[in-house]
Structures are given as structure tokens and as C-alpha cells.
Amino acid sequence: MSGSKAFDYVIVGGGLQGCLLVHALAHHQPKARVLLVERGETLCGNHTWCFHESDVDPAARRWVGELARHRWAGYWVQFPSLLKRIDLPYLCIPSEALREATHEIASEDSDYLIKVRTGVGCRIESATRVTLGGEAIDAQLVVDCRGLPRSATPTAGCGFQTFRGVEFELAADWPATEPTVMDALADQTEGFEFLYELPLRPRRVLLEYTRFSDDSTCDPARAEAAINQRLASSGVETLRRVRTEAGCLPMPYTKEAASGATDRVALAGGYAGGWFHAATGYSVPLAVRFADAVAKVEPASAAAAIESLARSERFQRGFSRFLNRLLFRLVSPGHRWKIFRRFYHVLPSERIARFYAHRFNWADALRIVVGRPPTGLTPRRFASSLLNARPHHATAPSASGAASP
């Protein structure tokens, strides 16, 4: 392989972004020669990725829909004085589902020219070359999907969404059949926190504690207490803990914190490239969009396609940072939950759908922020932050592919 272009694409990083790109290439370029490299022993890690069906463009649903293991017609949110069902189809891709689907299209029996290498380190030398186990491998395009190392997670200009979830096998059916995306009835004095409830099957549920805070630490004891309280209120006994997942998602409110990794020498996707919804932490919508944009064009045109995509979303990225600035800089921790209650109270489903899909417009943005502000957010402070969030501050992606809006 050394010195020859043995592959059309080398994808470094076998997480959500890397695997979605593999499936997008299989859909749009079934004859492409693809190598997916993951330094861990398994692909996809231990995660649960959820998204609204409307987050994904209709054309992309033809290949993304095959990866979703669970689908619900809608979901619930619950705050003090507000219980509301959101009539938007909601889907879930567990790690094992994406892992199995990726290995399937890379198997020897597959018609695709896709190979997967796990448990091996890979160094990206340039936009067209990697070193794998001491061997130089050339490609038409190298795509860096390694994610953002914890050591590189921004601490300035950024809030955090920390979470800890446990999946349980149950002795009886779970009382709810649809997800509760936010149950924020707990004490909110120390910051916005809520329980996320995902009934995967009648006798299988994922309960996840989430907190929006100024630091990246998660209190496991607090998370376990919230989860155990929900189990107790359900009246359902558990048979076993299937798995535990935990993580920390950045919620940047400055351009610098949202720029992604700046040391990447190849086209960068996922969190490292800034391809995530800054105000929600949801990664599937923009990861799919990035994968589709790369896979629809020839390798030599991929960087230009990504630059064009980033330019088209400057406003959405800038406004999402503005919302994060309101949340983490202008509103006290004990009042943050009121921003989310107001969001779900005043917005109809179609506006909520556009917001999560990163397709919202100026009218949607105004509806989110115009009205009686949450306690602690004065008009003067609001106006000051708004002026600093104008979309002309956005820039195109850097040469490495990191979105720097």
C-alpha cells in the first residue's frame, strides 16, 4: 500500500461521525474504496444517540433511517406548571446498532469496498496520507473524525452539559411508552438539571441524569439518586443494570470555544470540526449533514462542499452561541430552567423542529427570545449580549475543516 493511493477515503475515528460517513459513502458512492480506522478495540464506544426525524433531510433518511433501532411518535417535557407532549417523531441509534451495521457493510460478503481496522493507532500526516502501524497509506481524501480529546475541551467561553445514564432490564413493563426528554421537577437551585427517560422496550429503559453547568464535572452520587428516585416512583423492579454511560458535551458561547480543534491537518468532522448543535448538544443532525456533504461529491471537492455548508449555517451557529451566553453568563443557575420551560411553552412543534434541526430562521429566533424574560435577565444585559451575537462575526471553516462560525 505504501506510496500508492490504495483508498479513495481514509476515515480516522470510528465514532458517530466516522461511521455515519462510511454509511453515507456506501449510499452515494457504492464503489468507493474506504478505510475506517479506530484506535479502540471496538467501534462507536458506549453511547445512545437520539434525534428528531425532522433533524435529517428527507433524502438522507433513506440511509440514516436504517441505523435507527427505536422510534417514537412523540415525547414529553415536564417542568413546574408545564407538562407537554411534543408531536415530533423521535429516533434512537444505540452504539451497538451503528457498530453492527458498519461491520456488516464492511464484511467480506458485502458488495462494498469498505475495510475496518480497530485497535491500531493512526497518525494523520496530511490531507491525503496517514501512517498506520508504521506503514504510509495514501488516499484521495483523509477525514479526521477522531473527536475532541478531553484535554482539548474548551474551558473558557463555554458551558457544559454533563450526563450519566443507566440502562436497566426490568421485571415488568415500564409505565411509560414514550420518552420524557426533560423532567425538570427536581430542585433547580444549583443549576438546570433534569432526568431523561428513554423506554427502549417494554422491559428495558434508559434513565439519564443531565446537568447544564459552568464546569465539566458530574456528581455520580447526585445522578444515581435522581435515577433511583425515578425507579422508585415507577413501582417497577429492576433485574439488572445493562450498562452505564457518561459524558460531557461543550456548550460554547464564544467563537473561539466553538471553533473545534485547530491543529487538524485534514478535513475534520464531528465535535473536533465544530459539527454539533451548540445550544442542545445534539450531534446527529450536523454529523449527518457533514457526512452527506462529503459523500455527495468527489474527494477533491469535499473541502469546498464543507466550507459552503458552514457558510450556510453561520446564523444558526451564532444564535446558538448567543443562547448559551444567555444561559451561562446572564442568568443565575437557579433560574436557568425557566429558559427551557419558556422555550417549550411558547413554541409550536414546527418551530421546535426547525430549532433542533439547526434550520431555524430569524422569525424563529425572535420568537424564542422576544417576550417576558426569565427572572434575573435584565433588558440591558439582554441587549448587550444580542449585539455581540450578530452573524457577521462568523467565518468560514478553517483549512483543516473545523467550523469557526
N, C-alpha and C positions, 0 to 999 in steps of 0.2 A: 504494500500500500504506500510505502514511503515515497514521497516526491510525486505521487500521482493523485489526480482528483478522483479518489475511489468512491466518493459520495457527492450527491448534489447538495445535501444538507447534513450538517452535524449539529445536533441539539445537545447542549451541555446542561444537565439538570433534569431529573425525572420526576419533578413535582407536578402540580396542576398545570402550569404554563407549558412546560415541556411536553407533557403527554397530550394536552389539547392540541398543540401544534402538530404532533405526529398524526393525530386523527384528522385534522384539517388538511394536511398534505395528502393523506390517504384518500380523502374525499375529492380534493381539487386536482391533485397530480398523482394518480394511482401508479404511475410508472417511475416516480421519483425514487432515487436511492437515498435512504435516510438512515442515519446512525444516531441513536439516542443513548447518551452516556449518563450514568448516575453513580456517584461515588459510594452511596449507601448500598446495603445489600439488597434492598427492595425498592421498587418504585412507589411514589405517592405518599410515603410516610403514613401517618395516622391522623386523618382529618375527615371532616364532614363538610362538603361544600354545597351550600344551598343558594338558590336564585329564583327569581320570578321568571315564569315562562316568557313574559314580555321583555325581559332583560336581553334576550337573544333575538337578533334579527331573524325573520321568518326563514330566509334561505339557509342560515346557519343551523336552524333547528333540525334540519334533515340529518346532520351528523352529531350534533350535541345531544339531541333527544335520545339517541341510542345509548348514551352513557348514564342517563338518569335512572336510578334504581327505584326512586319513590316520587310520587306526585300527589298533590292535594289540590282540591278545587279552590281553597282559600285558607286564611289563617286568622288568628285573633291577636289583638293587643289589649292590655289591661293596665290602667292607671287609676289612681284615686278619682272617682267620679266619671270614669270613662271605661266602658267595655265595648269594643267594636270589632266586628268581623270585616276583614279586608277581602273583597271579592276579586282576588288575583291568584291564578294558579301558581303554585309554589312547588319547586322541584328540588331533589337532593341527589348529589353524586357522592357516595361514600368512597373512601380511598380504595377499598378492595374492589369495587366495581370498575373504577378507572384503571386500576392495576391489571385486572383480569382482561379488560377489553384491549389494553395496549399490548399485553403479551400475546393475545390472540391474533392481532393483525401482524405481529412480528414473528409468528411461529413458522416453522418450515412448511406447514401445509397451507400457509396464506399465499394469496396471489400478489401481495405487496412486496416491495423490495426494501423492507424495513428490518433493521437489526437493533437489538437492545443489549447494552453492556452494563452490568451493575457490579458494584464492589470494586471499582477501579478509579483511580484518580485521573483527572484530566486537566491539562493546562492549556489555556487558550493563548495561542501565540499571535494570532492576527484575525482579521475578519474572514479569513479563508483557510486557516491552519490551526490544528490542535496537536498536542503531544499526549499520546495515550500509552501509558506503560513504557515510556521511553521511545515510542515509535511516532514519527511525524505522519499525520494524516491530513491530506488536503481535501478541500470541498469547495463547491461553488459558493457556499454561504455557511458560516458558523453563527448560531444563535445562542446567546447566553441566557439561559433560564435557571441559573443556579439559585435565584432568590437573594434576599438581603441578609447577610450574616448578622447575628445578634450584635456583634461588636461594631457593626456599621449602622445599627439602628439609630436614627437621629434622636438626640435628647433635647436640643434647643429648637424652638419653633414647632413643637409637636406635642400633642396629647396622645393618649394610648387607650386602646380597647383590649383589656386583658380578659381571658376566659379560661374556665376549667369545666369540662364536661365529662359525664359518666354515662355509659350505655348499659342498661340493665335488661336482663332476661327476667320476665315476670311470671308469677304463679297464676295470675288471672289476667283478664283483658284490662288494658289501661282505660280509664273512664273517658278520655278524650280521643277523638278520631282525627282531629285537625291540629296543626301546630299552634302554639302560642309563641309568637316571635318575641314579644316583650311582655313580661309580667312584672310590673314595677310597683307592686303593692308594699314591698319591704321598705324599711326605714331608709330615707334618702339623705340623711344628714351629712354623710361623709362623701357623697358624690353619687352620680347616676349609676344605679346598678339594677339588674333585672335577671329573671330566670327565663331561659329559653327552653321550650318543651317541644320535642320532636317525636311523635308517635310513629315509629318506623314500621311496626307491625302490631297486630292486636296485643301481643305479649312481648313487645320489645320497644323500649323508649330511651331516648337520649335526653338527659336533663343537663343543662349547661348554665352555669353562673357567669355573668358578664358584668364588667365594671368599666366605665369610662372615667379615667383618672389622669392626673398630671404626671404620674410615674408609671414605670413599666412592670411593677411588681404586682403579683396576685396573691392574696391571702388564701392558701389552700383550706385552712380551717373555716374561714368565712364561707367559702364556696361549698364545702361539704355540708355545713349547717343549713344553707339555703336549699341544697338538693335534698337533704334528709327531711327537711320540713315539708317539701312538696310530696315526697314519698309518703310521709305520714298522713298528710291530708287526703291523699288519693285512696287510702284504705287498701292498697294492693301490696301484697308481699313480694319481695324480690327473691329470685332463685340464685342469681349470681351477677357479679359485675363483669360485663363482657370486655370492656376496655375503658381506658381513661385518656382523654386528650386535653391539651392545654396549649395556650399560645398568647402572643401579644401582637396586636396589629397597630401600626402607626396611624395617627390621625393628624397629619401636618396642617399647620395654619400659616406657614410662610413658604415662599417659593423655594428657598434653599432646602428646607426639610422635605419638600415633595419631589425633589429632583431625581431621586433614585441614586444608584451608585454611579459615581463619576469616573471610576477607574476601569470601567469595562472597555475592552478594545474591540468587541464585536457587538452586533445588534442585540440589545438587551430587552427582554420581556419580563412580565410578572412584576413583583414588587421591586426588584432591582432596577427595572426600567421605568418605574413610576406608573405601571399599568394596573391601577386599582382605584376604587371609588374612595376618595379621601374622607368623605363625610359619613360613610357607612361601614367601610372596611370590607365590603363585598368584593371579591376578586374575580368571580366567574364572568360577569358581563364584559369587562375590559380585557380579560385574558382570552376570551373567545374572539373578541373584535381584533385583537393583535394577531392571533393565530390565523384568522380568516384573511386579514390583510396581507400577511406574509405568504400564505399558501395560494392566493389567487394570482400571483404574479411570478415572473421568472426570478431566480435568485438575485440577479444583478439589479433588479428593480425593487427589491424588498425594502431597502433603507428609505428610498423615496416614498414608497407607499406608507411606511410608518410615520414619516415626517408629515405627510399630508393628513393622515388620521389624527395625529396630535394637534395639528393646527385647527382641525375642525372641532376639537373639543376644548379649546382654550377657555371659553366662557364657563363651561361646566366645571373644569378643574379649578379655575379661580374662585368661582362662587362656592364650591365645596370647601375650599380653604377658608373662605370668609365665614362660613357657618361654623367651622371648627374654631375659628378665632372668637366668635361669639361665645361658644360653649366653654372654652378653656381659659379665655382671658377676660371676658366681660361679665360672665355670670358666675356667681358663687357656687361651690359644689352642691350645696343643699338645695339649690333651685334649678339645677340643670335638667332634671326630669321634666320640668314644665315645658321646656322647648319641644321635647318629643311628644308630650301629650297634645300640645297645640298643633303640631305637625299632623298627627293622625286625626285630630278633631276637625280641623278646618279644610283639609284636603280631600277631594273625592278620589276614588280609586284610580282614575285615569292620570291624575297629576302625580299620585304616589308612584304609579308605574313608570312614568317618564323620569321621575327623580332617581329611582333605583337603577333604571336602565342607563343613566348618565346621558339622557336625551332631553332633559328639561330645557325650557326656553325662558326668556325674560319674564313673560307673564307668570309662569310657574314660580320663578324665583321671587317675584314681588308678592305673590300670594303667600309664600312661606314666611316672609319677613314683615309684611305690612299688617298692622293691627296692634292690639294691645300687647306690649312686650311682657316677657316674664319678669317677675319681681327681681330687682337688682340690676336691670338693664336700662339705663337712662337713655333718653333720646340723644344726648350729646355724645355719649360713648358709642352708641349705635352708629351715629352718623360718621364719627371718626373712623370706625372700622370699615364702614361701607366704602368710604373714599379710598381706603387702602386696598380695596379688593377689585378695582376696576380691571377689566380684561386686558387692557393694553400692557399690563405688566407681564403677560405671558410671552414665552419664547418657544421656538420650535425645539424638537428633541436635539440633544447633543449628537455629536458624531458617533458616539457609542450606542445610540438608540435610546438613551434614557430620556423620558419625557420630562421637560423642565418648564412647565407652563407657568 
